[in-house]
Amino acid sequence: MKPPAVVTRIFDALDRHHPNADTELVHRNAFELLTATILSAQSTDARVNIVTPALFERYPDARALAAAKTPELEKLIVSTGFFRQKSKSLIGMATMLVEEHGGQVPADMDALTKLPGVGRKTANVVLGHALGVPGLPVDRHVLRVANRIGLVKNDDPVKVEAQLCEMLPPDRWTRASDALILHGRRICRPKPLCPRCNVRPDCDFYRLGFTTKPVKLKSPSKAAKRAATTSTRARAKKGRRA
């Protein structure tokens, strides 16, 4: 783990890169953001933003969405991919909001993750961007960038979330996630644009040429084991002769 001063310097550099970092999902309230985030799975924010205006006009709140007819809903969201499962999740989510939360989106991680189609990442997006509760969503971009820089050494989103939260004050969690996500989309891509990055002085990938993610060591092959055994026996035999 990097020293606190270095962590602060890294996120300050990310803030300079992305001074207006925020979720790119267009929304007016927590219900709309929750719906849009569910739709964004295996899709792009840009695609979701094309779909949601007509969707929210037809289903402006949880009660309306809970009463949606599946074929009609599927037609509205088909271009986001996995539309059948997403339709099921959206109707289930809205139904539970109506039945258990008076149609309102709860400002609570446990309550949110009990909703169909909602995991920790989605819950953190809604908490941090629509409900004023600090949250640090971890997606594939956050995992890639945080590991490349050397902030973490883990592929588990829940563990990475906890580690990043421990490094930063709560009022910085959501902004830090937004900056890491945008950095992963714009600069630290699968093929990174390192010359454009101002995190280079503190980036392990740039300085050392590799990520700090754990590397799984392969078990030696049978041939390698036999060669090692033969070599050991030869050295032992040579030693006895000496």
C-alpha positions in Angstrom: 0.0 0.0 0.0 1.3 3.4 -0.9 2.0 6.0 1.9 -0.9 8.5 2.6 0.9 11.4 1.1 1.4 9.5 -2.2 -2.3 8.4 -2.2 -3.4 12.0 -1.8 -1.0 13.1 -4.6 -2.4 10.4 -6.9 -6.0 11.4 -6.4 -5.2 15.1 -6.7 -3.6 14.3 -10.0 -6.7 12.4 -11.1 -8.8 15.3 -10.1 -6.7 17.6 -12.3 -7.3 15.2 -15.2 -11.0 15.0 -14.6 -12.1 18.1 -12.6 -15.8 17.6 -13.3 -15.8 13.9 -12.7 -19.3 12.6 -12.2 -21.5 9.7 -13.3 -22.3 10.0 -17.0 -25.8 8.5 -16.5 -28.4 11.2 -17.0 -30.9 11.3 -14.1 -33.1 13.6 -12.2 -33.6 11.6 -9.0 -32.6 8.4 -7.2 -35.2 6.2 -8.9 -34.0 7.2 -12.4 -30.4 6.7 -11.5 -31.1 3.3 -10.0 -33.0 2.3 -13.1 -30.3 3.6 -15.4 -27.5 1.9 -13.5 -29.3 -1.5 -13.7 -29.6 -0.9 -17.5 -25.9 0.0 -17.8 -24.7 -3.5 -17.0 -23.0 -4.9 -20.1 -23.9 -1.7 -21.9 -22.5 1.9 -22.2 -23.7 5.0 -20.4 -24.2 6.7 -23.8 -26.5 3.9 -25.0 -28.5 4.0 -21.7 -28.9 7.8 -22.0 -30.5 7.3 -25.4 -33.0 4.8 -24.0 -34.0 6.4 -20.7 -35.9 9.6 -21.8 -38.7 7.5 -23.4 -38.5 5.0 -20.6 -38.9 7.6 -17.9 -41.7 9.3 -19.8 -43.6 6.0 -19.8 -42.6 4.9 -16.3 -41.8 8.0 -14.2 -41.7 6.3 -10.8 -41.6 3.0 -9.1 -45.4 2.5 -9.0 -45.6 2.9 -12.8 -42.6 0.6 -13.5 -44.0 -2.1 -11.1 -47.1 -2.2 -13.2 -45.2 -2.4 -16.5 -46.1 -5.1 -19.0 -43.0 -7.1 -19.8 -43.3 -7.0 -23.7 -43.7 -3.2 -23.7 -40.8 -2.7 -21.3 -38.5 -5.0 -23.3 -39.1 -3.0 -26.5 -38.0 0.2 -24.7 -34.8 -1.3 -23.4 -33.8 -3.9 -26.0 -30.9 -1.9 -27.3 -29.1 -2.0 -23.9 -28.6 -5.8 -24.2 -29.8 -8.6 -22.0 -33.1 -6.9 -22.1 -35.2 -9.9 -20.9 -33.2 -10.2 -17.6 -33.0 -6.5 -17.2 -36.8 -6.2 -17.7 -37.3 -8.8 -15.0 -34.9 -7.0 -12.7 -36.5 -3.6 -13.2 -40.0 -4.8 -12.6 -38.9 -6.7 -9.5 -36.9 -3.8 -8.2 -39.9 -1.4 -8.6 -42.3 -3.9 -7.1 -40.1 -4.2 -4.0 -39.7 -0.4 -3.7 -43.5 -0.1 -3.7 -44.1 -3.0 -1.3 -41.3 -2.4 1.2 -40.2 1.2 0.9 -43.3 3.2 -0.1 -42.0 3.6 -3.6 -38.9 5.4 -2.5 -35.3 4.4 -3.0 -33.8 3.6 0.4 -30.5 5.3 1.4 -29.1 2.1 2.8 -26.6 -0.4 1.4 -28.3 -3.5 2.8 -31.7 -2.5 1.7 -30.5 -1.5 -1.8 -28.6 -4.8 -2.4 -31.8 -6.8 -1.6 -33.4 -5.3 -4.6 -33.4 -7.4 -7.8 -30.6 -6.5 -10.1 -28.7 -4.4 -7.6 -25.2 -5.3 -6.4 -22.8 -3.2 -4.3 -21.5 -1.3 -7.3 -25.0 -0.2 -8.4 -25.9 0.6 -4.8 -22.8 2.7 -4.3 -23.6 4.7 -7.5 -27.0 5.6 -6.2 -25.9 6.3 -2.7 -23.1 8.5 -3.7 -24.7 10.4 -6.6 -28.4 10.7 -5.7 -28.8 10.1 -1.9 -25.9 12.0 -0.4 -24.4 8.9 1.3 -20.6 8.3 0.7 -20.1 5.3 -1.6 -17.2 4.1 -3.8 -18.4 2.1 -6.8 -15.8 -0.4 -8.1 -16.2 -1.4 -11.7 -13.7 -2.9 -14.2 -12.1 0.5 -14.8 -11.5 1.1 -11.1 -10.0 -2.4 -10.8 -7.7 -1.9 -13.7 -6.5 1.6 -12.9 -6.1 1.1 -9.1 -4.1 -2.1 -9.7 -1.9 -0.5 -12.4 -1.1 2.5 -10.3 -0.3 0.2 -7.4 -3.0 1.5 -5.0 -4.2 -2.1 -4.5 -3.2 -5.6 -5.3 -6.5 -7.3 -5.7 -9.1 -8.3 -8.3 -12.0 -8.7 -5.8 -14.3 -5.6 -6.1 -15.5 -5.8 -2.5 -12.0 -6.0 -1.1 -10.8 -3.2 -3.4 -13.7 -1.0 -2.3 -12.7 -1.5 1.3 -9.1 -0.8 0.7 -9.7 2.4 -1.3 -12.2 3.6 1.3 -9.6 3.1 4.0 -7.2 5.3 2.1 -9.5 8.3 1.7 -11.9 10.4 3.7 -15.6 9.5 3.1 -16.4 12.8 1.4 -13.9 11.9 -1.3 -15.1 8.3 -2.0 -17.6 9.0 -4.8 -15.4 11.6 -6.6 -12.4 9.2 -6.4 -14.4 6.4 -8.0 -15.7 8.8 -10.8 -12.1 9.9 -11.5 -10.8 6.4 -11.6 -13.6 5.4 -14.0 -13.1 8.3 -16.3 -9.3 7.7 -16.2 -9.9 4.1 -17.2 -12.2 5.1 -20.1 -10.1 8.0 -21.4 -6.4 7.5 -20.6 -5.6 4.3 -18.6 -7.3 2.1 -21.2 -6.5 -1.6 -21.7 -3.8 -0.2 -23.9 -2.8 2.8 -21.8 -2.0 6.3 -23.1 0.8 6.8 -20.6 2.3 9.9 -22.2 -1.0 11.8 -21.5 -1.1 10.7 -17.8 0.0 13.0 -15.0 0.0 10.1 -12.5 3.1 8.7 -14.0 5.6 9.7 -11.2 3.6 7.5 -8.8 2.4 4.8 -11.1 3.9 1.3 -10.7 2.9 0.3 -14.2 4.7 3.3 -15.8 7.8 3.1 -13.6 8.2 -0.7 -13.4 6.4 -1.9 -16.5 4.0 -4.3 -14.8 0.8 -4.2 -12.7 0.9 -5.0 -9.0 -1.9 -7.5 -9.2 -1.2 -10.9 -7.6 0.3 -13.3 -10.1 -0.8 -16.9 -9.9 2.3 -19.1 -10.1 1.9 -22.1 -12.4 2.7 -25.5 -10.9 5.9 -26.9 -12.4 5.3 -29.4 -15.2 6.3 -33.1 -14.7 9.2 -32.6 -17.1 10.5 -29.7 -15.0 10.1 -31.7 -11.8 12.1 -34.6 -13.3 14.8 -32.2 -14.5 15.1 -30.6 -11.1 15.3 -34.0 -9.4 17.9 -35.2 -11.8 19.9 -32.0 -11.3 19.7 -32.4 -7.5 20.9 -36.0 -7.6 23.8 -35.1 -9.9 25.0 -32.4 -7.6 24.7 -34.8 -4.6 26.7 -37.5 -6.4 29.4 -35.0 -7.4 29.6 -33.9 -3.8 30.1 -37.5 -2.5 32.9 -38.0 -5.0 34.7 -34.8 -3.8 
